[in-house]
Amino acid sequence: MDDTDAARRAAVAARAAADAGTLADAYVDATVETKTGPTDYVTEADHAAQDRVLSVLRDGYPDDPVVGEEDGEDPRLRESVPANGPAWIVDPIDGTANYVRGMPTWACAVACVVDGDPVAAAVVEPDLNRRYVAGAGTTRRDGVTIATSELTDPRHGAVVPFYWWPHDARDAYSAGLDAAVRRFDDIHRLGCAQATLCSVADGAGGDVHRPSGGFLGRRRGRPSHPSCRRAGDGYRGRTLDCRGRGTRRLERRAGGPRCTRRLRSRGPHGRRGVATARLERPRPQR
């Protein structure tokens, strides 16, 4: 594939991810379900955002297969990436647990592969106003070319675990964290793999701890995001979330979370035969 085609696919991925992010960010009332575990959430917004991506891809590449995070009726959807030819990979909301709880680190991701190799991708973080686009040999955040950090001293780096171990494998998870805190400066788990990997690509996120062991990248020591710095102004004596708002209560009800957003029970079963609830998602402060 030449750079012209890769750049075109990157532009389509960026448009699809941006449209999905705008749609998901606008949701204030949606059904919440659980999939493989009690906090493996999926919402109406996940399905709607994936449908929006499929619509954008249909306009530009109507015959390309798509591997989507969520189930759907679209005939282009596949269970796995084909070994040959072009295909698209879609995660409509990565970090759904953050999204449901009103935390800002979640992302919409769209990527294209050809013969199994990535050629273009886009990751949009709506609440943080960030857009990463890769293709034709370059990666940009909000239009500016980025690069990983050149730091080599692990004492100045932070480890960012992006994989969540199942409950029956927490000993391995604990062992990895124990090794990390003895060697590195700190640990930051963002709860969104796409945002984590983009931060490392941008030289700002830290060291990525992979399930198989090993670390990637280094933190550059960049100042915190303005939305986080707000927490230091006028909020003394209160527990704050990372956007400067007051702490939220997390309760369990009907298989979904409740975070001061009036989660309402909607019946005993959802699409996957699991408990369902309704959420009212707070509007982000910007």
C-alpha positions as CSV (number, residue, x, y, z in Angstrom):
1,M,0.0,0.0,0.0
2,D,1.4,3.4,-0.9
3,D,1.4,6.5,1.3
4,T,-1.5,8.1,-0.5
5,D,-3.8,5.2,0.2
6,A,-2.6,4.9,3.8
7,A,-3.2,8.6,4.3
8,R,-6.7,8.3,2.9
9,R,-7.5,5.4,5.2
10,A,-6.1,7.4,8.2
11,A,-8.4,10.3,7.3
12,V,-11.4,7.9,7.2
13,A,-10.4,6.4,10.5
14,A,-10.0,9.8,12.1
15,R,-13.5,10.9,10.8
16,A,-15.1,7.7,12.0
17,A,-13.5,7.9,15.5
18,A,-14.4,11.5,15.9
19,D,-18.0,10.9,14.9
20,A,-18.2,8.0,17.3
21,G,-16.7,10.1,20.1
22,T,-19.1,13.0,19.5
23,L,-22.1,10.6,19.6
24,A,-20.9,8.8,22.8
25,D,-20.0,12.0,24.5
26,A,-23.6,13.3,24.0
27,Y,-25.2,10.4,25.8
28,V,-26.7,11.3,29.2
29,D,-29.1,8.3,29.5
30,A,-28.2,4.8,28.4
31,T,-28.5,1.2,29.2
32,V,-25.6,-0.4,31.0
33,E,-24.9,-4.2,30.8
34,T,-22.2,-6.5,31.9
35,K,-20.4,-9.1,29.7
36,T,-17.7,-11.4,31.1
37,G,-17.6,-10.0,34.6
38,P,-19.3,-7.6,37.1
39,T,-17.3,-4.6,35.9
40,D,-17.0,-5.5,32.2
41,Y,-19.5,-3.0,31.1
42,V,-21.1,-2.3,27.7
43,T,-23.6,0.5,27.1
44,E,-26.1,1.6,24.5
45,A,-23.5,4.2,23.6
46,D,-20.9,1.5,22.7
47,H,-23.3,-0.1,20.2
48,A,-24.4,3.3,18.8
49,A,-20.8,4.5,18.4
50,Q,-19.9,1.3,16.6
51,D,-22.8,1.7,14.3
52,R,-21.6,5.2,13.6
53,V,-18.2,4.0,12.7
54,L,-19.7,1.3,10.4
55,S,-21.7,4.0,8.7
56,V,-18.6,6.1,8.0
57,L,-16.6,3.1,6.7
58,R,-19.5,2.1,4.5
59,D,-19.2,5.4,2.6
60,G,-15.5,5.0,2.0
61,Y,-14.8,1.3,2.0
62,P,-18.1,-0.6,1.7
63,D,-16.6,-4.0,0.9
64,D,-13.9,-4.1,3.7
65,P,-14.6,-6.5,6.6
66,V,-14.8,-5.0,10.1
67,V,-13.8,-6.6,13.4
68,G,-15.9,-4.8,16.1
69,E,-15.7,-4.9,19.8
70,E,-19.4,-5.2,20.1
71,D,-21.9,-7.6,18.5
72,G,-24.0,-6.4,15.6
73,E,-26.1,-7.4,12.6
74,D,-24.0,-5.7,10.0
75,P,-22.9,-8.3,7.4
76,R,-19.3,-6.9,7.3
77,L,-18.7,-7.8,10.9
78,R,-16.2,-10.6,11.6
79,E,-15.0,-12.4,14.7
80,S,-11.3,-12.2,13.8
81,V,-9.0,-10.2,11.5
82,P,-8.6,-11.9,8.1
83,A,-5.1,-13.0,7.2
84,N,-5.3,-11.4,3.7
85,G,-6.5,-8.1,2.4
86,P,-7.7,-4.9,4.1
87,A,-9.8,-4.9,7.3
88,W,-10.9,-2.5,9.9
89,I,-10.7,-2.9,13.7
90,V,-13.1,-0.9,15.9
91,D,-13.3,-0.3,19.6
92,P,-16.2,2.2,19.9
93,I,-15.5,3.0,23.6
94,D,-12.3,1.8,25.1
95,G,-12.4,2.3,28.9
96,T,-16.1,1.8,29.2
97,A,-15.8,1.5,33.0
98,N,-14.3,5.0,33.1
99,Y,-17.0,6.3,30.7
100,V,-19.8,4.8,32.9
101,R,-18.3,6.2,36.1
102,G,-17.9,9.7,34.7
103,M,-14.1,9.6,34.5
104,P,-12.6,11.4,31.4
105,T,-10.1,8.8,30.2
106,W,-11.9,6.8,27.5
107,A,-11.4,6.7,23.8
108,C,-12.9,5.7,20.4
109,A,-10.5,3.8,18.3
110,V,-10.5,2.8,14.6
111,A,-7.7,1.1,12.8
112,C,-7.0,-0.4,9.4
113,V,-4.8,-3.4,8.6
114,V,-3.7,-4.9,5.3
115,D,-2.6,-8.6,5.3
116,G,-2.7,-8.3,9.1
117,D,-0.3,-5.4,9.3
118,P,-1.5,-1.9,10.6
119,V,-1.5,0.8,8.0
120,A,-3.6,3.5,9.6
121,A,-5.3,4.3,12.9
122,A,-7.1,7.0,14.9
123,V,-7.8,7.3,18.6
124,V,-10.1,10.1,19.9
125,E,-10.4,11.0,23.6
126,P,-13.5,13.2,23.6
127,D,-13.4,14.3,27.3
128,L,-9.8,15.3,27.0
129,N,-10.0,16.9,23.6
130,R,-7.2,14.8,22.1
131,R,-7.0,13.1,18.7
132,Y,-4.2,10.8,17.6
133,V,-3.9,9.8,13.9
134,A,-1.3,7.5,12.4
135,G,-0.7,6.7,8.8
136,A,1.7,7.2,5.9
137,G,4.7,6.9,8.2
138,T,3.8,9.5,10.7
139,T,1.8,9.8,13.9
140,R,0.2,13.1,15.1
141,R,-1.7,14.3,18.1
142,D,-4.0,17.2,17.2
143,G,-2.0,17.7,14.0
144,V,1.4,17.8,15.6
145,T,3.9,15.0,15.0
146,I,4.8,13.1,18.2
147,A,7.6,10.8,19.3
148,T,8.3,8.6,22.3
149,S,10.5,9.9,25.1
150,E,14.2,9.4,25.1
151,L,14.6,8.9,28.9
152,T,16.5,5.8,29.8
153,D,16.7,5.9,33.6
154,P,13.7,3.8,35.0
155,R,13.8,5.8,38.2
156,H,12.3,8.7,36.3
157,G,9.7,6.6,34.5
158,A,6.2,5.5,35.5
159,V,4.7,2.1,34.8
160,V,1.3,2.2,33.2
161,P,-0.4,-1.3,33.3
162,F,-3.0,-1.5,30.6
163,Y,-4.1,-5.1,30.9
164,W,-6.5,-6.2,33.7
165,W,-5.7,-9.6,35.1
166,P,-8.7,-11.8,36.0
167,H,-9.4,-12.4,39.7
168,D,-7.9,-15.9,39.6
169,A,-4.6,-14.5,38.4
170,R,-4.2,-11.6,40.8
171,D,-1.0,-13.1,42.3
172,A,0.8,-12.6,39.0
173,Y,-0.6,-9.0,38.7
174,S,0.5,-8.2,42.2
175,A,4.0,-9.6,41.5
176,G,4.3,-7.4,38.4
177,L,3.3,-4.3,40.4
178,D,5.6,-5.2,43.2
179,A,8.6,-5.4,40.8
180,A,7.5,-2.2,39.1
181,V,7.4,-0.1,42.3
182,R,10.9,-1.3,43.3
183,R,12.4,-0.2,40.0
184,F,10.3,2.7,38.7
185,D,9.2,6.0,40.1
186,D,5.4,5.3,40.2
187,I,2.5,3.4,38.8
188,H,-0.5,4.9,36.9
189,R,-3.3,2.8,35.7
190,L,-5.5,4.8,33.3
191,G,-8.2,2.2,32.7
192,C,-8.1,2.7,29.0
193,A,-5.5,0.8,26.9
194,Q,-5.8,3.1,23.8
195,A,-5.2,6.2,25.9
196,T,-2.3,4.5,27.6
197,L,-0.6,3.5,24.4
198,C,-1.2,6.9,22.8
199,S,0.4,8.6,25.8
200,V,3.5,6.4,25.5
201,A,3.7,7.1,21.8
202,D,3.5,10.8,22.7
203,G,6.4,10.4,25.2
204,A,4.1,11.5,28.1
205,G,2.4,8.5,29.5
206,G,5.0,6.3,31.2
207,D,6.2,2.7,30.8
208,V,3.7,0.2,29.6
209,H,3.5,-3.0,31.4
210,R,2.5,-5.8,29.1
211,P,0.8,-9.0,30.2
212,S,3.8,-11.1,29.1
213,G,6.2,-8.9,31.0
214,G,8.5,-6.1,29.8
215,F,8.1,-2.4,29.5
216,L,7.8,0.0,26.6
217,G,8.6,3.8,26.4
218,R,9.5,6.3,29.0
219,R,7.8,9.3,30.7
220,R,9.0,12.7,29.7
221,G,7.8,14.6,32.8
222,R,5.2,16.7,31.0
223,P,3.0,19.0,33.1
224,S,-0.4,17.5,34.0
225,H,-3.4,18.2,31.8
226,P,-5.2,21.5,32.6
227,S,-8.3,19.6,33.6
228,C,-6.2,18.0,36.4
229,R,-4.5,21.2,37.5
230,R,-7.9,22.7,38.2
231,A,-8.2,20.3,41.2
232,G,-5.7,22.5,43.0
233,D,-7.9,25.6,42.8
234,G,-10.6,26.3,45.4
235,Y,-11.3,22.7,46.4
236,R,-9.4,22.3,49.6
237,G,-10.8,19.8,52.1
238,R,-12.7,17.8,49.5
239,T,-11.9,14.5,47.7
240,L,-11.7,15.3,44.0
241,D,-11.8,13.4,40.7
242,C,-9.3,14.3,38.1
243,R,-11.4,17.1,36.6
244,G,-11.7,19.0,39.8
245,R,-15.3,17.8,40.7
246,G,-16.3,16.3,44.0
247,T,-15.8,12.6,44.6
248,R,-18.6,10.3,43.4
249,R,-20.2,7.4,45.2
250,L,-19.9,4.0,43.5
251,E,-22.6,1.4,44.4
252,R,-23.7,-1.9,42.9
253,R,-27.2,-2.3,41.5
254,A,-28.7,-4.5,38.8
255,G,-25.3,-5.4,37.3
256,G,-24.2,-1.9,36.6
257,P,-22.6,1.0,38.6
258,R,-24.2,3.9,40.3
259,C,-22.1,7.0,40.5
260,T,-24.3,9.8,41.8
261,R,-26.0,9.7,38.5
262,R,-29.3,7.9,39.4
263,L,-28.8,4.5,37.9
264,R,-32.2,3.0,37.5
265,S,-33.1,-0.7,37.3
266,R,-34.6,-1.6,33.9
267,G,-35.4,-5.3,34.3
268,P,-33.7,-8.6,35.1
269,H,-31.9,-9.3,31.8
270,G,-30.3,-7.5,28.9
271,R,-29.2,-8.5,25.4
272,R,-26.6,-10.9,26.7
273,G,-28.8,-12.5,29.4
274,V,-27.2,-10.3,32.1
275,A,-28.5,-7.6,34.5
276,T,-29.3,-4.3,32.9
277,A,-29.6,-0.8,34.3
278,R,-30.0,2.8,33.2
279,L,-27.4,5.5,33.8
280,E,-27.5,9.2,33.5
281,R,-24.0,10.2,32.5
282,P,-22.9,13.7,33.8
283,R,-21.8,16.2,31.3
284,P,-18.0,16.7,31.3
285,Q,-16.6,20.0,32.5
286,R,-14.4,21.7,29.8
